[in-house]
Amino acid sequence: MTDPWVALEPGADPAERVRVLRRAHETFTAGGTVPRPVRGVVAESWRRSARAGVGPDGAASVELTDGDLGAYRAEHPLARVMPLFRELMGTFAADGEHLLAVCDAHGRLLWVEGHPATRRLADRMNFVPGARWSETAVGTNAPGTAVALDRPVQVFAAEHFIRRVQPWTCAAAPVHDPHTGRVLGAVDITGGDGLAHPHSLGFVQAVARAAESQLALLAPPRRADDTAVLSALGRDEAELRVDGHRIRLSRRHSEILVLLARRPEGLTGDELLCALYADESVTPVTLRAELARLRRLLGPGLLASRPYRLTAAVESDAGTVERRLETGALTSAVEAYAGPLLPGSQAPAVVRLRRRLADGLRAALITHGDPDLLADWAHAPWGEDDLAVWRALAAVRPSAPVRARLAALEAELAVPARRTRLPSGGATYLQRPPA
């Protein structure tokens, strides 16, 4: 196959491929191995689904209904481009007996529209507005996998992880905030085997790009020209956006900018050295060399010395989460939290900041007890093994999938394991010894 993201190569027999995929799916669910010709993207998704505790006979859970769903959709950024989605995809979906679906960044379906008979069939597997279709909830599927991978993806028939979804084929592409690059959700086309064609994948990708262009026109950036934006949550290498340019930073430069963005008054060389290096043998010369390289990367005038400081205002995503949490705006704080702060960093000061931010959010979520916010955290990669959050979620939303996942996590406590504190936050996780 020339394109690993396309489900069927030209000339392939769909019926034969379905038979092969079903045998492969049974092999995986029985023994954990993925035989050929399962695509690599699907094989990795199956493994992620199994690690998340998804069962092949599971079902999607409806989390938002009625007024709660309407209020959430009305406030969601993708509501502004729904007319565009309907214009570009509505007729195609209706005429082809397909469905147009739009999900949020957590894989929760916001809109499902299209051919009435197809909608009735989809209702039987809870492919409905308000249902969570993330990979960690229902396994491999186009909208959930698209937001998990942040790229367009096509899922054909028995490539779906849950058996009841295997009669369907779908293609989805993520939609991003045009100003921050953050994933807002995904647009999806779902129907029969005829969608297993390169054109359907290119179609949803083009629709997603059109939506991003319209969002850029509808909501131009409101920041002042002299404000730089630092994105460091959920990524090992931060990105700085300044003067219309995007600068990808190394891990060490990411750590330096995260620390300086928090301290507009600046840090001395000794303070920065202690904040960055646990190894006391690291010399000031090493730090000065890093800062010199960073100054050349940023351009003249942005990084000053004596003390080291940023000469322009820098708005960081971590700072945004902190401010919202401090003011009690928990929902918006969770929405802005794209993951642990520089998760691979071992710089002492960054580790402390990362843990404090994650622990503060977790504590607020558990105390608040909102089932939707707890579900968002529990189904995120950093929360899928968070026992305290899953227990809190089970207390307020004791659905079968939630109880099953909680039971699986609690069962792990009985397995001999080595506890370790991971850099992703303050929570303690279980690490099994090698077999």
Solvent accessible surface area in square Angstrom, and as a share of the most:
residue,aa,sasa,rsa
1,M,103,0.46
2,T,140,0.82
3,D,57,0.29
4,P,77,0.49
5,W,59,0.21
6,V,13,0.08
7,A,1,0.01
8,L,14,0.07
9,E,55,0.25
10,P,123,0.78
11,G,88,0.84
12,A,28,0.22
13,D,79,0.41
14,P,52,0.33
15,A,54,0.41
16,E,70,0.31
17,R,36,0.13
18,V,18,0.11
19,R,119,0.43
20,V,31,0.18
21,L,3,0.02
22,R,120,0.44
23,R,142,0.52
24,A,3,0.03
25,H,1,0.01
26,E,83,0.37
27,T,59,0.34
28,F,13,0.06
29,T,47,0.27
30,A,95,0.74
31,G,58,0.56
32,G,43,0.41
33,T,87,0.51
34,V,32,0.18
35,P,52,0.32
36,R,225,0.82
37,P,63,0.40
38,V,17,0.10
39,R,15,0.05
40,G,50,0.48
41,V,20,0.12
42,V,3,0.02
43,A,8,0.07
44,E,83,0.37
45,S,0,0.00
46,W,0,0.00
47,R,85,0.31
48,R,63,0.23
49,S,0,0.00
50,A,48,0.37
51,R,153,0.56
52,A,7,0.05
53,G,43,0.41
54,V,17,0.10
55,G,32,0.31
56,P,32,0.20
57,D,100,0.52
58,G,26,0.25
59,A,36,0.28
60,A,6,0.05
61,S,26,0.17
62,V,57,0.33
63,E,19,0.08
64,L,7,0.04
65,T,75,0.43
66,D,126,0.65
67,G,56,0.54
68,D,96,0.50
69,L,17,0.08
70,G,33,0.32
71,A,56,0.44
72,Y,52,0.20
73,R,61,0.22
74,A,80,0.62
75,E,146,0.66
76,H,20,0.09
77,P,37,0.23
78,L,0,0.00
79,A,29,0.23
80,R,108,0.40
81,V,0,0.00
82,M,3,0.01
83,P,83,0.53
84,L,26,0.13
85,F,0,0.00
86,R,100,0.37
87,E,134,0.60
88,L,72,0.36
89,M,0,0.00
90,G,23,0.22
91,T,93,0.54
92,F,84,0.35
93,A,1,0.01
94,A,45,0.35
95,D,114,0.59
96,G,32,0.31
97,E,100,0.45
98,H,24,0.11
99,L,0,0.00
100,L,2,0.01
101,A,0,0.00
102,V,0,0.00
103,C,0,0.00
104,D,1,0.00
105,A,37,0.28
106,H,49,0.22
107,G,0,0.00
108,R,3,0.01
109,L,1,0.00
110,L,0,0.00
111,W,24,0.08
112,V,5,0.03
113,E,45,0.20
114,G,27,0.26
115,H,45,0.20
116,P,85,0.53
117,A,39,0.30
118,T,12,0.07
119,R,90,0.33
120,R,149,0.54
121,L,87,0.43
122,A,0,0.00
123,D,70,0.36
124,R,186,0.68
125,M,10,0.05
126,N,48,0.25
127,F,6,0.03
128,V,29,0.16
129,P,30,0.19
130,G,0,0.00
131,A,0,0.00
132,R,2,0.01
133,W,5,0.02
134,S,11,0.07
135,E,10,0.04
136,T,30,0.18
137,A,22,0.17
138,V,2,0.01
139,G,0,0.00
140,T,3,0.02
141,N,2,0.01
142,A,0,0.00
143,P,2,0.01
144,G,1,0.01
145,T,1,0.01
146,A,0,0.00
147,V,22,0.13
148,A,59,0.46
149,L,59,0.29
150,D,68,0.35
151,R,79,0.29
152,P,12,0.08
153,V,2,0.01
154,Q,0,0.00
155,V,1,0.01
156,F,0,0.00
157,A,3,0.02
158,A,0,0.00
159,E,4,0.02
160,H,1,0.00
161,F,4,0.02
162,I,2,0.01
163,R,81,0.29
164,R,116,0.42
165,V,6,0.04
166,Q,14,0.06
167,P,88,0.56
168,W,27,0.09
169,T,0,0.00
170,C,5,0.03
171,A,0,0.00
172,A,0,0.00
173,A,0,0.00
174,P,2,0.01
175,V,0,0.00
176,H,38,0.17
177,D,30,0.16
178,P,41,0.26
179,H,48,0.21
180,T,42,0.24
181,G,29,0.28
182,R,98,0.36
183,V,26,0.15
184,L,5,0.03
185,G,0,0.00
186,A,0,0.00
187,V,0,0.00
188,D,0,0.00
189,I,0,0.00
190,T,3,0.02
191,G,4,0.03
192,G,34,0.33
193,D,64,0.33
194,G,68,0.65
195,L,5,0.02
196,A,10,0.08
197,H,81,0.36
198,P,55,0.34
199,H,140,0.62
200,S,8,0.05
201,L,13,0.07
202,G,38,0.37
203,F,57,0.24
204,V,0,0.00
205,Q,76,0.34
206,A,61,0.48
207,V,3,0.02
208,A,0,0.00
209,R,85,0.31
210,A,36,0.28
211,A,0,0.00
212,E,26,0.12
213,S,67,0.43
214,Q,57,0.25
215,L,3,0.02
216,A,35,0.27
217,L,150,0.75
218,L,90,0.45
219,A,33,0.25
220,P,80,0.50
221,P,87,0.54
222,R,235,0.86
223,R,91,0.33
224,A,63,0.49
225,D,135,0.70
226,D,98,0.51
227,T,31,0.18
228,A,0,0.00
229,V,15,0.09
230,L,0,0.00
231,S,14,0.09
232,A,1,0.01
233,L,6,0.03
234,G,40,0.38
235,R,78,0.29
236,D,47,0.25
237,E,56,0.25
238,A,0,0.00
239,E,22,0.10
240,L,2,0.01
241,R,27,0.10
242,V,23,0.13
243,D,112,0.58
244,G,86,0.82
245,H,124,0.55
246,R,130,0.47
247,I,25,0.13
248,R,154,0.56
249,L,3,0.01
250,S,52,0.33
251,R,124,0.45
252,R,68,0.25
253,H,15,0.07
254,S,0,0.00
255,E,10,0.05
256,I,0,0.00
257,L,2,0.01
258,V,7,0.04
259,L,10,0.05
260,L,1,0.00
261,A,21,0.17
262,R,91,0.33
263,R,96,0.35
264,P,99,0.62
265,E,105,0.47
266,G,6,0.05
267,L,10,0.05
268,T,67,0.39
269,G,29,0.28
270,D,101,0.53
271,E,77,0.34
272,L,0,0.00
273,L,29,0.15
274,C,95,0.57
275,A,14,0.11
276,L,3,0.01
277,Y,29,0.11
278,A,83,0.64
279,D,83,0.43
280,E,173,0.77
281,S,85,0.55
282,V,33,0.19
283,T,67,0.39
284,P,65,0.41
285,V,96,0.55
286,T,60,0.35
287,L,3,0.02
288,R,131,0.48
289,A,40,0.31
290,E,30,0.13
291,L,2,0.01
292,A,36,0.28
293,R,108,0.40
294,L,0,0.00
295,R,81,0.30
296,R,172,0.63
297,L,79,0.39
298,L,19,0.09
299,G,21,0.21
300,P,137,0.86
301,G,59,0.57
302,L,18,0.09
303,L,8,0.04
304,A,20,0.16
305,S,50,0.32
306,R,231,0.84
307,P,47,0.30
308,Y,30,0.12
309,R,81,0.30
310,L,18,0.09
311,T,80,0.47
312,A,34,0.26
313,A,63,0.48
314,V,28,0.16
315,E,53,0.24
316,S,17,0.11
317,D,31,0.16
318,A,12,0.09
319,G,14,0.14
320,T,20,0.12
321,V,0,0.00
322,E,35,0.16
323,R,127,0.46
324,R,85,0.31
325,L,41,0.20
326,E,143,0.64
327,T,109,0.63
328,G,60,0.58
329,A,41,0.32
330,L,18,0.09
331,T,73,0.43
332,S,32,0.21
333,A,0,0.00
334,V,11,0.06
335,E,84,0.38
336,A,18,0.14
337,Y,10,0.04
338,A,52,0.40
339,G,0,0.00
340,P,10,0.07
341,L,4,0.02
342,L,2,0.01
343,P,32,0.20
344,G,29,0.28
345,S,8,0.05
346,Q,122,0.54
347,A,3,0.02
348,P,32,0.20
349,A,12,0.09
350,V,0,0.00
351,V,19,0.11
352,R,149,0.55
353,L,22,0.11
354,R,2,0.01
355,R,81,0.30
356,R,138,0.50
357,L,8,0.04
358,A,3,0.02
359,D,52,0.27
360,G,26,0.25
361,L,0,0.00
362,R,37,0.13
363,A,58,0.45
364,A,28,0.22
365,L,1,0.01
366,I,64,0.32
367,T,120,0.69
368,H,118,0.53
369,G,20,0.19
370,D,44,0.23
371,P,41,0.26
372,D,30,0.15
373,L,11,0.06
374,L,0,0.00
375,A,0,0.00
376,D,10,0.05
377,W,8,0.03
378,A,0,0.00
379,H,24,0.11
380,A,6,0.05
381,P,101,0.63
382,W,49,0.17
383,G,0,0.00
384,E,42,0.19
385,D,63,0.33
386,D,3,0.02
387,L,37,0.18
388,A,43,0.33
389,V,0,0.00
390,W,10,0.03
391,R,113,0.41
392,A,18,0.14
393,L,1,0.00
394,A,15,0.12
395,A,83,0.65
396,V,67,0.39
397,R,41,0.15
398,P,78,0.49
399,S,31,0.20
400,A,63,0.48
401,P,61,0.38
402,V,9,0.05
403,R,128,0.47
404,A,60,0.47
405,R,17,0.06
406,L,26,0.13
407,A,58,0.45
408,A,40,0.31
409,L,10,0.05
410,E,65,0.29
411,A,60,0.47
412,E,41,0.18
413,L,71,0.35
414,A,90,0.70
415,V,59,0.34
416,P,109,0.69
417,A,41,0.31
418,R,142,0.52
419,R,148,0.54
420,T,32,0.18
421,R,115,0.42
422,L,72,0.36
423,P,43,0.27
424,S,26,0.17
425,G,3,0.03
426,G,8,0.08
427,A,9,0.07
428,T,64,0.37
429,Y,25,0.09
430,L,52,0.26
431,Q,78,0.35
432,R,136,0.50
433,P,77,0.48
434,P,132,0.83
435,A,157,1.22
